[in-house]
Amino acid sequence: MSSKLPQGWQVFDDAEILAQQAVSLIIKQAKQAIEQRGEFHLVTAGGTTPNRCYEILAEQSDQAWHQWFIYMGDERVLPLNDPERNSTSLQQAWLSKVSIPQDQIFLMPTEMGLEQSRLAYQQVVDQVEKFDCVLLGMGEDGHTASLFPGHNNQDASESVISVTDSPKPPAERISLSYKILNNTRNLLKLITGEGKYSAIQAWLSGSALPISLPQAEQATDVFIDQAAWKGIISR
């Protein structure tokens, strides 16, 4: 496997530096969007590295939070405030600490149940002409959001899809579809940890893993830490 980075990829020394640089890029994109259109529409991701980004965002006191609009890429069908829900971490790490108006925070209401929450969230995202930034993480199998390898949802016409057989518990989730993940000006994919090397190797070899499929209108950036990249080039 070549050690040459594909276009749009950047390698950082560790996950902390990666998270800091990711936040810098998000803030840059937010300022550009607000300057040009008066609003910044961000789709958030779950996971350890995105959560660290949210903690760093919470420390930014000079942002025009009243012009930010927050959405979710996926959520687990669990009771409200369950610690395993992505929204719980999102609220605790960031949203409860900044002044984004509550009516500009669009959490996935999975406490309503699978199909009802899917339909409700579909009404939300269908109102958005285009997102400014979509944040994506990657699992060790190459999944992103709740789009898993081998699941037949690549051509879904719906904005939000139901997942009933997630290989990771809980089995029931809702997720933005590829159609909606592509409806963005910018994409930022965050990949950290040596356990990701097999999926990255498959991705770079041309496998159509879920993480590889979303592409933005303007820029698709892949931030990867040295631990994951060393895992690639040493094999």
C-alpha positions in Angstrom: 0.0 0.0 0.0 1.5 3.3 -1.0 2.1 5.9 1.7 1.0 8.7 -0.7 -2.0 10.6 0.6 -5.0 10.8 -1.7 -6.3 14.2 -2.6 -8.2 15.8 0.3 -6.5 13.6 3.0 -4.5 15.0 5.8 -2.6 13.0 8.5 -2.2 14.4 12.0 0.1 13.3 14.8 -2.6 12.3 17.1 -6.4 12.4 17.6 -6.2 15.5 19.8 -4.5 17.6 17.1 -6.8 16.2 14.5 -9.8 17.3 16.6 -8.4 20.8 17.0 -7.8 21.1 13.3 -11.2 19.8 12.5 -12.8 22.5 14.7 -10.7 25.1 13.0 -12.0 24.0 9.7 -15.6 23.9 10.9 -15.3 27.4 12.3 -13.8 28.6 9.1 -16.6 27.1 7.1 -19.2 28.6 9.5 -17.8 32.1 9.1 -17.8 31.8 5.4 -21.4 30.5 5.3 -22.6 33.2 7.7 -20.9 35.9 5.7 -22.3 34.6 2.4 -25.8 33.4 3.5 -26.4 34.5 7.1 -26.6 30.9 8.4 -24.5 27.8 9.0 -26.1 24.4 8.8 -24.0 21.6 10.3 -24.8 17.8 10.4 -23.1 16.2 13.5 -21.7 12.7 13.9 -21.5 10.4 16.9 -18.3 8.9 18.2 -15.2 9.6 20.4 -13.4 12.0 18.0 -16.5 14.0 17.0 -17.4 14.3 20.7 -13.9 15.7 21.4 -14.6 18.3 18.6 -17.8 19.3 20.4 -15.9 19.8 23.6 -13.5 22.1 21.8 -16.4 23.9 20.1 -17.9 24.6 23.5 -14.8 26.5 24.5 -15.2 29.0 21.5 -16.8 32.1 23.0 -16.6 34.3 20.0 -18.9 32.4 17.6 -22.2 33.7 16.2 -24.0 30.8 17.7 -27.4 32.4 16.9 -26.7 31.8 13.2 -25.8 28.1 13.6 -28.3 25.3 12.8 -27.5 21.8 14.1 -28.7 18.4 12.7 -27.7 14.8 13.3 -26.4 12.1 10.9 -27.9 9.2 12.8 -29.4 8.2 16.1 -30.2 5.0 18.1 -33.7 4.1 19.0 -33.5 4.4 22.7 -35.3 6.4 25.4 -34.7 10.1 25.7 -31.5 11.0 27.5 -30.2 7.4 27.3 -26.4 7.6 27.7 -26.0 5.5 24.5 -27.8 8.1 22.3 -25.6 10.4 20.2 -27.8 13.3 21.2 -26.9 12.8 24.9 -23.2 13.2 24.2 -23.8 16.1 21.8 -25.8 18.0 24.5 -23.4 17.3 27.3 -20.2 18.1 25.4 -21.4 21.2 23.5 -25.0 22.2 23.0 -25.9 22.8 26.6 -22.9 25.1 26.9 -23.5 27.5 24.0 -26.2 29.9 23.0 -27.5 28.2 19.8 -31.3 28.8 19.9 -33.2 25.7 20.8 -35.4 26.0 17.7 -32.3 25.7 15.6 -31.2 22.4 17.1 -32.8 19.5 15.4 -32.2 16.3 17.3 -33.5 13.0 16.0 -36.6 12.1 18.2 -36.1 8.3 18.3 -37.9 8.1 21.6 -41.0 8.2 19.3 -40.0 4.8 17.9 -38.4 3.8 14.6 -40.8 4.7 11.9 -42.4 7.7 13.6 -39.1 9.3 14.3 -37.9 8.6 10.7 -40.9 10.4 9.2 -40.6 13.3 11.6 -36.9 13.8 10.9 -37.5 13.5 7.2 -39.8 16.5 7.4 -36.9 18.4 9.1 -34.1 17.7 6.6 -36.3 18.0 3.5 -36.7 21.7 4.5 -32.9 22.3 4.1 -31.9 23.4 0.7 -28.2 22.4 1.2 -26.1 21.7 4.3 -22.9 23.7 4.7 -20.9 20.9 6.4 -21.5 17.2 7.2 -19.3 15.7 9.8 -18.8 11.9 9.5 -16.9 9.4 11.6 -16.0 5.8 10.6 -16.3 2.5 12.4 -13.8 -0.3 12.1 -16.0 -2.0 9.5 -16.1 1.1 7.4 -19.6 2.2 8.3 -20.5 5.8 8.7 -23.6 7.3 10.4 -25.7 4.1 10.6 -25.0 3.0 7.0 -23.3 -0.3 7.2 -21.4 -2.5 4.7 -23.6 -4.9 2.9 -26.8 -3.1 3.7 -28.9 -2.4 0.6 -29.5 1.3 1.0 -27.1 3.0 -1.4 -29.9 4.0 -3.7 -32.5 5.0 -1.1 -34.8 7.7 -2.3 -35.8 8.7 1.2 -34.0 11.4 3.1 -33.9 9.4 6.3 -33.8 5.6 6.4 -34.8 3.1 9.0 -32.2 0.5 10.2 -33.6 -2.6 11.8 -30.5 -4.9 11.8 -27.5 -2.9 12.9 -24.5 -5.2 13.5 -23.8 -3.1 16.5 -26.4 -2.8 19.2 -29.0 -1.4 19.4 -30.4 -3.0 16.2 -32.8 -0.1 15.5 -31.6 3.3 14.3 -32.4 6.0 11.9 -29.9 7.5 9.6 -29.6 10.2 7.0 -29.3 8.5 3.5 -26.5 8.9 1.1 -28.7 11.2 -0.9 -28.8 13.7 2.0 -25.2 13.2 3.1 -24.2 14.3 -0.4 -26.4 17.4 -0.3 -23.7 19.5 1.3 -21.2 22.1 0.4 -18.5 20.5 2.5 -17.8 17.0 4.0 -15.3 16.3 6.8 -14.5 12.6 7.5 -12.7 11.9 10.8 -10.8 8.7 11.3 -8.7 7.8 14.3 -7.1 4.8 15.9 -5.1 1.8 14.6 -8.2 -0.4 14.6 -9.4 1.4 11.5 -6.5 0.2 9.2 -8.4 -2.7 7.6 -11.3 -0.5 6.5 -9.0 2.2 5.2 -6.9 -0.3 3.3 -10.1 -1.6 1.6 -11.3 2.0 0.9 -8.0 2.9 -0.7 -8.1 -0.3 -2.7 -11.4 0.7 -4.3 -14.0 -1.0 -2.1 -17.3 0.9 -1.9 -17.5 1.1 1.8 -20.1 3.4 3.3 -17.5 5.9 4.4 -16.1 6.2 0.9 -19.4 7.0 -0.8 -20.5 10.5 0.4 -19.0 13.4 -1.6 -19.6 17.1 -1.1 -20.3 19.7 -3.7 -17.2 21.8 -2.9 -14.7 20.0 -0.7 -14.5 16.5 0.8 -11.8 16.4 3.5 -10.5 13.3 5.2 -8.6 13.8 8.5 -6.8 10.7 9.7 -4.4 10.3 12.7 -0.9 8.8 12.6 -2.0 5.7 14.4 -4.5 4.8 11.7 -2.2 5.8 8.8 0.8 3.8 10.2 -1.4 0.8 10.3 -2.0 1.2 6.6 1.5 1.7 5.4 3.1 -1.0 7.6 1.0 -3.7 6.0 
